[in-house]
Amino acid sequence: MNTDKILAEAIAKDYAPKDNSKIVALKKLDNKAKLPATIFTYSFGIVSSLVLGAGMCLAMQVIGSGLAGMVVGIIVGIIGIIGCGINYPLYKRMLEKGKAKYAYEIVELARQISEE
């Protein structure tokens, strides 16, 4: 066996232009349907958690002082809790809309792949 030849072919295969197969197109469409919901959910969840943490700091008087700071902290914390609570239902709704938008194209492409 010529191992040099096998190694050279393996390296050349990495640099050869990739064909846009139907599987790659299907994965791209699937990602296109799911990515906006995922990005929004992570961003909204991070912001909601930070708001909740800021509210906790205000309520425990780590930041600020006095009764007014505590009341503001409780209100800000409740807003953060609500944001964290609605994050998953928002994700599910956005994901359903994304899937519905690309469903026809994905199903047709999957059907074409399965018939080959």
Beta strands, then each sheet from edge to edge (+ up, - down):
end
